[in-house]
Amino acid sequence: MSPFTGTRHLVRLILRRDRVVLPIWILLLAVLPASYAGTYAELYPTAAERATYLAGTASNPSIVALLGPVYGDSVGALTAQRAGLLALIAALVSVLTVVRHTRTEEEAGRRELLGATVLGRYAGLTAALLVTYAANLLLGLLTAAGLVAAGLPGAGSLIFGAGLALTGIVFATIGGLAAQLTESAAGARGIGLAALGLAFVLRLAGDAGGSGGTGGSAEWLSWISPLGWSARVRAFADERWWVLLLPVLFTAVVALVAYPVSVRRDLGAGVFPPRLGPATAGPRLAGPFGLAWRLHRGQLLGWTVGFGLLGLVLGGAADAAGDAVQGNQQVAEILARLGGTSALAEAYLGGTLSLTALAAAGYGIQAALRARAEETAGRAEPLLATAVSRTRWLMAHLLFALLGPAVVLSVTGLATGLAYGLSVGDVGGELPRLLGAGLAQVPAAWVLAGLAAVLVGWLPRFSAGAWAVLAGCLLLGQLGAVLELDQWALDLSPFTHTPQVLGPDWTATPLIALTAVTAALLTLALRTFQTRDLPTP
């Protein structure tokens, strides 16, 4: 029997399970670059206006550190820089997808059940990689097609799409290797996300200290980061096709390590043995809340640190961003609709914090769905067979679905306020203002966490649909103003109702209303969870 026997059937199974999530993230990421291109072409139609924007904003070290370098002042070059963070998102989704269909399947016992049939040892890893590779290639092709449709040159569009796709492929392979190293899905995700974080830090340091990609002393750091290669192809500016060989070779090397490891370890085990715990549990694990803290603390710490660093970058770029667009009323209007005020620097801060709130909502959804993961893995039923009630058990996980976004956005607001306050010389005034602006985003993030909780309690089979709702909110926030959608459509997103705290006049009524909606959703989730069967397939 070939070690690849059964791969085709596993591919069909993965496609069947991801038939909703896979198209959503592909289409969402593919449409954004074209929308950026249309916006830049409308706001900066002349070379002189683009050169002014480039000199004032796109070449600012903080912007370069966050988005990557920009090569030239064409619409395509500015679009390529603006879409730089999409490579990070594609890499993140790729890691999580591969780990979900490899290590998570082993941890749940489903891979062992399938392995008892005619299934080769390479089939599981190969199927997960093939699906994720194909998804990234489709993403790259759709992105290139959208950029061409937006009027950008074909060569630049194609190489940009190829760089985006290969970045996702690289990290999909890293996720495949991470799944072989540890026996838990959480550990595999942690290794994969740590690799992604290291790559982002290297690219950030290299781009910030590398003179915007023009050969500074620190640019070599970006060259050793897989996230830096997609920018080094220089899309729409004297394209470097040979750079695409770097992710291809890196992927091949990582795969050559992952495949031998996958057959030399025992099924369900990892290369690194699990750390032995104490013989008896401590008092902090005496109840469901202590157990939930043990399960969620690693992710909460990682998100908090990451968003703190992001807040420092965003705050450092705010003053320059406001100065750069003072003469462009169209930019001011778009920034204001994203969540800011008439002051352009504050509009930038309001807009970036609203985008950060979307990411924080992702943490809330993830924390709420952890309860469903514990249920499907068979770990919830033994606990609920004891004196632990269903309400207490679910509330323990939902506590972190609420606490996580609040902590993450508080730290983001503090870090943003600190960096912006230092840049304008008013830390004492800006830090509390930006902290309040970050906290104002929390109720909207809670609404999505509450919706995820309702799906877990009422319609567990469709609980992954919470991610589709988050994607819809992101799409409305990014494209709603550009496409001039009706207000009722924009109002479908809870983030539309967040008050502009940085402005002179604002009211807390929307925050109270969003909090009330969250409370109603959580109440519904707890009641429906009490009455349904456990576990529900």
C-alpha positions as CSV (number, residue, x, y, z in Angstrom):
1,M,0.0,0.0,0.0
2,S,1.3,3.4,-0.9
3,P,1.8,5.9,2.0
4,F,-0.4,8.3,0.0
5,T,-3.3,5.9,-0.2
6,G,-6.6,7.6,0.7
7,T,-5.4,11.1,0.2
8,R,-8.1,11.9,-2.4
9,H,-10.9,10.8,0.0
10,L,-9.4,12.9,2.8
11,V,-9.3,15.9,0.5
12,R,-13.0,15.5,-0.3
13,L,-13.7,15.2,3.5
14,I,-11.8,18.4,4.3
15,L,-13.5,20.3,1.4
16,R,-16.9,19.0,2.7
17,R,-16.1,20.2,6.3
18,D,-14.7,23.6,5.2
19,R,-17.2,24.3,2.4
20,V,-18.4,27.5,4.2
21,V,-15.2,28.9,5.9
22,L,-12.8,28.2,3.0
23,P,-14.7,30.3,0.4
24,I,-15.3,33.1,2.8
25,W,-11.7,33.8,3.7
26,I,-10.5,33.3,0.1
27,L,-13.1,35.8,-1.3
28,L,-12.7,38.3,1.5
29,L,-8.9,38.5,1.1
30,A,-9.1,38.5,-2.7
31,V,-11.4,41.4,-2.9
32,L,-9.6,43.8,-0.6
33,P,-6.5,44.6,-2.8
34,A,-8.8,45.6,-5.7
35,S,-10.8,47.9,-3.4
36,Y,-7.6,49.5,-2.2
37,A,-6.5,50.1,-5.8
38,G,-9.8,51.7,-6.6
39,T,-9.6,54.0,-3.6
40,Y,-6.0,55.1,-4.3
41,A,-6.9,55.8,-8.0
42,E,-9.8,58.0,-6.9
43,L,-8.1,59.8,-4.0
44,Y,-4.7,60.3,-5.7
45,P,-5.3,60.5,-9.5
46,T,-2.2,62.4,-10.3
47,A,1.5,61.5,-9.8
48,A,2.1,64.7,-7.8
49,E,-0.6,63.8,-5.3
50,R,0.7,60.3,-4.9
51,A,4.2,61.6,-4.4
52,T,3.0,63.9,-1.7
53,Y,1.2,61.0,0.0
54,L,4.3,58.8,-0.3
55,A,6.6,61.4,1.2
56,G,4.2,62.1,4.1
57,T,2.7,58.8,5.0
58,A,3.7,55.7,3.0
59,S,7.4,56.2,3.7
60,N,6.9,57.0,7.4
61,P,8.9,54.4,9.4
62,S,6.0,53.4,11.6
63,I,3.8,52.8,8.5
64,V,6.6,50.9,6.8
65,A,7.1,48.8,9.9
66,L,3.4,47.9,10.0
67,L,2.6,47.5,6.3
68,G,6.0,47.0,4.7
69,P,8.1,49.0,2.2
70,V,6.7,50.9,-0.8
71,Y,8.5,50.9,-4.1
72,G,7.4,53.9,-6.2
73,D,4.5,56.2,-6.2
74,S,2.2,54.4,-8.7
75,V,-1.3,53.3,-7.7
76,G,-0.1,49.7,-7.9
77,A,2.9,50.3,-5.6
78,L,0.8,52.0,-3.0
79,T,-1.8,49.2,-3.3
80,A,0.8,46.6,-2.8
81,Q,2.0,48.3,0.4
82,R,-1.5,48.8,1.7
83,A,-2.3,45.2,1.2
84,G,0.9,44.1,3.0
85,L,-1.0,42.8,6.1
86,L,-3.0,40.4,4.0
87,A,0.0,38.2,3.7
88,L,0.0,38.0,7.5
89,I,-3.7,37.1,7.5
90,A,-3.2,34.4,4.8
91,A,-0.4,32.9,6.8
92,L,-2.4,32.8,10.0
93,V,-5.4,31.1,8.4
94,S,-3.1,28.6,6.7
95,V,-1.4,27.6,9.9
96,L,-4.8,27.1,11.7
97,T,-6.3,25.2,8.8
98,V,-3.5,22.7,8.6
99,V,-3.3,22.1,12.3
100,R,-7.1,21.7,12.5
101,H,-7.1,18.9,9.9
102,T,-4.0,17.1,11.2
103,R,-3.2,17.4,14.9
104,T,-6.7,18.3,16.0
105,E,-8.0,15.2,14.2
106,E,-5.5,13.0,16.0
107,E,-6.2,14.6,19.4
108,A,-10.0,13.9,18.9
109,G,-9.3,10.3,17.9
110,R,-10.8,10.5,14.5
111,R,-7.5,10.0,12.6
112,E,-6.9,6.8,14.5
113,L,-10.3,5.6,13.4
114,L,-9.7,6.4,9.8
115,G,-6.2,4.9,10.1
116,A,-7.7,1.5,10.8
117,T,-9.0,1.5,7.2
118,V,-6.9,1.6,4.0
119,L,-5.1,4.8,4.7
120,G,-1.5,5.6,4.1
121,R,0.7,7.3,6.8
122,Y,1.3,10.4,4.5
123,A,-2.4,10.7,3.5
124,G,-3.5,12.9,6.4
125,L,-0.7,15.5,6.2
126,T,-0.8,15.5,2.4
127,A,-4.6,16.1,2.2
128,A,-4.4,19.0,4.6
129,L,-1.5,20.6,2.8
130,L,-3.1,20.0,-0.7
131,V,-6.3,21.7,0.3
132,T,-4.5,24.7,1.9
133,Y,-2.1,25.0,-1.0
134,A,-5.0,25.0,-3.4
135,A,-6.9,27.6,-1.4
136,N,-3.8,29.9,-1.4
137,L,-3.2,29.5,-5.1
138,L,-6.9,30.3,-5.8
139,L,-6.5,33.3,-3.5
140,G,-3.5,34.5,-5.5
141,L,-5.2,34.0,-8.8
142,L,-8.4,35.9,-7.7
143,T,-6.3,38.7,-6.2
144,A,-4.3,39.1,-9.5
145,A,-7.5,39.0,-11.5
146,G,-9.1,41.7,-9.3
147,L,-6.1,44.0,-9.6
148,V,-6.1,43.6,-13.3
149,A,-9.8,44.4,-13.4
150,A,-9.1,47.5,-11.3
151,G,-6.8,48.7,-14.1
152,L,-3.4,47.8,-12.7
153,P,-0.6,46.2,-14.9
154,G,-0.8,42.4,-15.4
155,A,2.8,41.6,-14.5
156,G,2.6,43.4,-11.2
157,S,-0.8,42.0,-10.4
158,L,0.4,38.4,-11.1
159,I,3.6,38.7,-9.0
160,F,1.7,40.3,-6.1
161,G,-0.9,37.4,-6.2
162,A,1.9,34.9,-6.4
163,G,3.7,36.4,-3.4
164,L,0.5,36.4,-1.3
165,A,-0.2,32.8,-2.3
166,L,3.3,31.5,-1.6
167,T,3.3,33.2,1.9
168,G,0.2,31.2,2.8
169,I,1.8,28.0,1.4
170,V,5.0,28.6,3.5
171,F,3.1,28.9,6.7
172,A,0.8,26.0,5.8
173,T,3.9,23.8,5.7
174,I,5.1,25.2,8.9
175,G,1.8,24.3,10.4
176,G,2.2,20.8,9.1
177,L,5.6,20.5,10.8
178,A,4.2,22.0,14.0
179,A,1.5,19.3,14.1
180,Q,4.2,16.6,14.2
181,L,6.1,18.2,17.1
182,T,3.5,18.1,19.9
183,E,0.7,15.8,20.9
184,S,-1.9,18.6,21.5
185,A,-3.6,20.8,19.0
186,A,-3.1,23.8,21.3
187,G,0.6,23.1,21.4
188,A,0.8,22.8,17.6
189,R,-1.1,26.1,17.1
190,G,1.2,27.7,19.7
191,I,4.3,26.6,17.7
192,G,2.9,27.7,14.4
193,L,1.8,31.1,15.8
194,A,5.1,31.6,17.5
195,A,6.8,31.0,14.1
196,L,4.5,33.5,12.5
197,G,5.1,36.0,15.3
198,L,8.9,35.7,14.9
199,A,8.6,36.2,11.2
200,F,6.5,39.3,11.7
201,V,8.9,40.8,14.3
202,L,11.8,40.1,11.9
203,R,10.0,41.8,9.1
204,L,8.9,44.7,11.2
205,A,12.4,45.3,12.5
206,G,13.9,44.9,9.1
207,D,11.5,47.2,7.3
208,A,11.5,49.9,10.1
209,G,15.3,49.9,10.2
210,G,16.0,49.2,6.6
211,S,15.1,52.6,5.1
212,G,11.8,51.4,3.7
213,G,13.3,48.6,1.6
214,T,16.0,50.7,0.0
215,G,18.9,48.8,1.5
216,G,19.3,50.0,5.1
217,S,21.5,48.3,7.6
218,A,18.7,46.2,9.1
219,E,17.0,45.2,5.8
220,W,18.6,41.8,6.0
221,L,16.2,40.9,8.8
222,S,13.3,41.2,6.3
223,W,15.1,38.9,3.9
224,I,15.3,36.1,6.4
225,S,11.6,36.4,7.3
226,P,9.0,34.6,5.1
227,L,6.7,37.5,5.6
228,G,9.3,39.8,4.0
229,W,9.6,38.0,0.7
230,S,6.1,39.0,-0.6
231,A,7.1,42.6,-0.4
232,R,10.6,42.0,-1.9
233,V,9.1,40.9,-5.2
234,R,8.6,44.6,-5.8
235,A,5.2,44.3,-7.4
236,F,4.4,47.2,-9.8
237,A,8.0,48.4,-9.6
238,D,10.6,46.5,-11.6
239,E,9.4,43.1,-10.5
240,R,11.8,40.6,-9.1
241,W,10.5,37.2,-10.1
242,W,13.5,35.3,-8.7
243,V,12.4,36.2,-5.2
244,L,9.5,33.8,-5.6
245,L,12.1,31.0,-5.5
246,L,12.8,31.7,-1.8
247,P,9.3,30.6,-0.5
248,V,9.3,27.6,-2.9
249,L,12.7,26.4,-1.6
250,F,11.8,27.1,2.1
251,T,8.5,25.1,1.7
252,A,10.4,22.2,0.2
253,V,12.9,22.1,3.0
254,V,10.2,22.3,5.7
255,A,8.1,19.6,4.0
256,L,11.2,17.3,3.7
257,V,11.5,17.5,7.5
258,A,7.8,17.2,8.3
259,Y,7.1,14.0,6.2
260,P,9.8,11.7,7.8
261,V,8.8,12.9,11.2
262,S,5.1,12.1,10.6
263,V,5.8,8.4,10.0
264,R,8.5,7.9,12.7
265,R,6.3,9.0,15.6
266,D,3.4,7.1,17.1
267,L,-0.1,8.1,16.1
268,G,-1.3,10.6,18.6
269,A,2.1,11.3,20.0
270,G,4.6,14.1,19.1
271,V,8.3,14.6,18.8
272,F,8.4,16.6,22.1
273,P,7.0,14.5,25.0
274,P,4.4,16.3,27.1
275,R,5.5,17.8,30.3
276,L,4.4,15.8,33.4
277,G,2.1,17.7,35.6
278,P,1.8,17.4,39.4
279,A,0.3,14.3,40.9
280,T,-2.6,16.3,42.4
281,A,-4.3,19.4,41.1
282,G,-3.8,22.7,42.9
283,P,-6.7,24.7,44.4
284,R,-6.9,26.9,41.3
285,L,-8.1,23.9,39.3
286,A,-10.8,23.0,41.8
287,G,-13.6,24.2,39.7
288,P,-14.6,25.0,36.1
289,F,-13.3,28.5,36.2
290,G,-9.9,27.4,37.3
291,L,-9.8,24.9,34.4
292,A,-11.0,27.5,32.0
293,W,-8.2,29.8,33.1
294,R,-5.7,27.0,32.5
295,L,-7.0,26.5,29.0
296,H,-7.2,30.1,28.0
297,R,-4.3,31.8,29.7
298,G,-1.7,31.1,27.0
299,Q,-3.8,32.5,24.2
300,L,-4.8,35.5,26.3
301,L,-1.2,36.4,27.1
302,G,-0.1,36.0,23.5
303,W,-2.9,38.2,22.2
304,T,-2.3,40.8,24.8
305,V,1.4,41.1,24.1
306,G,0.9,41.1,20.4
307,F,-1.8,43.9,20.5
308,G,0.4,45.9,22.9
309,L,3.2,45.9,20.3
310,L,0.6,46.7,17.6
311,G,-0.7,49.7,19.6
312,L,2.8,51.1,19.9
313,V,3.2,51.0,16.1
314,L,-0.2,52.5,15.4
315,G,0.3,55.3,18.0
316,G,3.7,56.2,16.6
317,A,2.3,56.5,13.1
318,A,-0.7,58.6,14.0
319,D,0.8,62.1,14.0
320,A,2.5,61.6,10.6
321,A,-0.7,60.1,9.1
322,G,-2.7,63.2,10.2
323,D,-0.2,65.7,8.8
324,A,0.1,63.8,5.4
325,V,-3.5,64.1,4.4
326,Q,-4.5,67.5,5.7
327,G,-5.0,68.8,2.1
328,N,-7.1,65.9,0.9
329,Q,-10.8,66.2,2.0
330,Q,-11.7,62.9,0.5
331,V,-9.2,61.0,2.7
332,A,-10.5,62.9,5.7
333,E,-14.1,61.9,5.0
334,I,-13.2,58.2,4.6
335,L,-11.1,58.2,7.7
336,A,-13.9,59.8,9.6
337,R,-16.5,57.2,8.4
338,L,-14.1,54.5,9.7
339,G,-14.6,55.8,13.3
340,G,-12.6,59.0,13.8
341,T,-13.4,62.7,14.0
342,S,-12.7,65.8,12.0
343,A,-9.1,65.9,13.3
344,L,-7.2,63.7,10.9
345,A,-4.8,62.3,13.3
346,E,-7.7,61.4,15.6
347,A,-9.6,60.0,12.6
348,Y,-6.6,57.7,11.9
349,L,-6.6,56.6,15.5
350,G,-10.3,56.0,15.6
351,G,-10.2,54.0,12.3
352,T,-7.3,51.8,13.4
353,L,-8.8,51.1,16.8
354,S,-12.0,50.0,15.1
355,L,-10.1,47.6,12.9
356,T,-8.3,46.4,16.1
357,A,-11.7,45.8,17.7
358,L,-12.5,43.4,14.8
359,A,-9.4,41.4,15.6
360,A,-10.3,41.4,19.3
361,A,-13.7,40.1,18.4
362,G,-11.9,37.2,16.8
363,Y,-10.4,36.4,20.1
364,G,-13.8,36.5,21.8
365,I,-15.2,34.1,19.1
366,Q,-12.3,31.8,19.6
367,A,-12.7,31.7,23.3
368,A,-16.5,31.0,23.0
369,L,-15.9,28.2,20.5
370,R,-13.4,26.6,22.9
371,A,-16.4,25.3,24.8
372,R,-17.6,23.5,21.6
373,A,-14.1,22.1,21.1
374,E,-14.1,20.7,24.6
375,E,-17.5,19.1,24.0
376,T,-16.6,17.5,20.7
377,A,-13.3,16.2,22.1
378,G,-15.3,14.3,24.8
379,R,-13.8,16.3,27.7
380,A,-16.9,18.2,28.7
381,E,-19.2,15.2,29.3
382,P,-17.1,13.6,32.2
383,L,-17.0,17.0,33.9
384,L,-20.7,17.5,33.6
385,A,-21.3,14.1,35.0
386,T,-20.1,15.4,38.3
387,A,-21.6,18.2,40.5
388,V,-20.5,20.8,37.9
389,S,-23.6,22.3,36.3
390,R,-23.9,23.1,32.6
391,T,-24.3,26.8,33.4
392,R,-21.1,27.0,35.4
393,W,-19.1,25.1,32.9
394,L,-20.2,27.2,29.9
395,M,-20.0,30.4,31.9
396,A,-16.4,29.7,32.7
397,H,-15.5,29.7,29.0
398,L,-17.8,32.7,28.2
399,L,-16.0,34.7,30.9
400,F,-12.9,34.6,28.8
401,A,-14.9,35.4,25.7
402,L,-15.8,38.7,27.4
403,L,-12.6,39.2,29.4
404,G,-10.3,38.6,26.5
405,P,-11.5,41.4,24.2
406,A,-11.7,43.8,27.1
407,V,-8.1,43.1,28.2
408,V,-6.7,43.2,24.6
409,L,-8.4,46.5,23.7
410,S,-7.4,48.1,27.0
411,V,-3.8,47.2,26.4
412,T,-4.0,48.4,22.8
413,G,-5.5,51.7,23.9
414,L,-2.8,52.2,26.5
415,A,0.0,51.3,24.1
416,T,-1.4,53.6,21.4
417,G,-2.0,56.4,23.8
418,L,1.6,56.1,25.2
419,A,3.2,56.1,21.7
420,Y,1.0,58.9,20.4
421,G,1.4,60.9,23.5
422,L,5.2,60.7,23.3
423,S,5.0,61.8,19.6
424,V,3.0,64.9,20.4
425,G,4.5,65.6,23.9
426,D,1.3,65.0,25.9
427,V,1.3,61.5,27.4
428,G,-0.8,62.5,30.4
429,G,-3.6,63.8,28.1
430,E,-3.5,61.3,25.3
431,L,-3.0,58.0,27.3
432,P,-6.4,58.2,29.1
433,R,-8.2,59.4,25.9
434,L,-6.9,56.5,23.9
435,L,-7.6,54.0,26.7
436,G,-11.2,55.2,26.7
437,A,-11.3,54.9,22.9
438,G,-10.1,51.3,23.1
439,L,-12.6,50.4,25.8
440,A,-15.4,52.0,23.7
441,Q,-14.8,49.2,21.1
442,V,-15.4,46.4,23.6
443,P,-19.2,46.2,23.6
444,A,-19.2,45.7,19.8
445,A,-16.7,42.9,20.1
446,W,-18.8,41.4,22.9
447,V,-21.8,41.1,20.5
448,L,-19.9,38.8,18.2
449,A,-18.7,36.7,21.2
450,G,-22.3,36.5,22.4
451,L,-23.5,35.4,18.9
452,A,-20.8,32.7,18.9
453,A,-22.1,31.6,22.4
454,V,-25.6,31.3,21.0
455,L,-24.5,29.1,18.2
456,V,-22.6,26.9,20.6
457,G,-25.6,26.6,22.9
458,W,-28.4,26.4,20.3
459,L,-27.0,25.4,16.9
460,P,-23.6,23.8,17.7
461,R,-23.3,22.3,14.2
462,F,-23.2,25.8,12.8
463,S,-20.9,27.3,15.5
464,A,-18.2,28.0,13.0
465,G,-20.6,30.4,11.3
466,A,-19.5,33.0,13.9
467,W,-16.4,33.5,11.8
468,A,-18.5,34.2,8.7
469,V,-20.3,37.0,10.7
470,L,-16.9,38.5,11.7
471,A,-15.8,38.3,8.0
472,G,-19.0,40.1,7.1
473,C,-18.4,42.9,9.6
474,L,-14.8,43.3,8.3
475,L,-16.1,43.5,4.7
476,L,-18.7,46.2,5.7
477,G,-16.1,48.2,7.5
478,Q,-13.5,48.0,4.7
479,L,-15.7,48.4,1.7
480,G,-19.0,49.9,2.9
481,A,-17.9,53.5,2.6
482,V,-16.1,52.9,-0.6
483,L,-19.1,51.2,-2.2
484,E,-21.5,53.8,-0.8
485,L,-23.8,51.1,0.7
486,D,-27.0,52.2,2.3
487,Q,-26.9,53.0,6.0
488,W,-29.1,50.0,6.9
489,A,-26.5,47.7,5.5
490,L,-23.7,49.4,7.4
491,D,-25.9,49.2,10.6
492,L,-25.8,45.4,10.4
493,S,-22.3,45.5,11.9
494,P,-22.2,46.3,15.6
495,F,-19.0,48.2,15.1
496,T,-21.0,50.8,13.1
497,H,-22.7,51.8,16.3
498,T,-19.6,52.4,18.4
499,P,-19.5,56.1,19.4
500,Q,-16.7,58.4,18.3
501,V,-15.1,58.8,21.7
502,L,-12.3,60.9,20.4
503,G,-14.7,63.5,19.2
504,P,-15.9,66.4,21.3
505,D,-19.5,65.1,21.6
506,W,-20.4,61.5,22.1
507,T,-23.0,59.5,24.0
508,A,-22.8,56.3,25.9
509,T,-26.2,55.1,24.7
510,P,-24.9,52.9,21.9
511,L,-22.5,51.2,24.3
512,I,-25.3,50.5,26.8
513,A,-27.4,49.1,23.9
514,L,-24.6,46.8,22.6
515,T,-24.0,45.6,26.1
516,A,-27.7,44.8,26.6
517,V,-27.7,42.9,23.3
518,T,-24.7,40.9,24.5
519,A,-26.4,40.1,27.8
520,A,-29.5,38.9,25.9
521,L,-27.4,36.7,23.6
522,L,-25.5,35.1,26.6
523,T,-28.8,34.4,28.4
524,L,-30.1,32.7,25.3
525,A,-26.9,30.7,25.0
526,L,-27.0,29.5,28.6
527,R,-30.7,28.5,28.4
528,T,-30.4,26.6,25.1
529,F,-27.2,24.8,26.3
530,Q,-29.1,23.5,29.3
531,T,-31.8,21.8,27.3
532,R,-30.0,20.3,24.3
533,D,-28.3,16.9,24.1
534,L,-24.6,16.6,24.9
535,P,-22.6,16.0,22.9
536,T,-24.3,17.1,19.7
537,P,-22.6,16.1,16.5
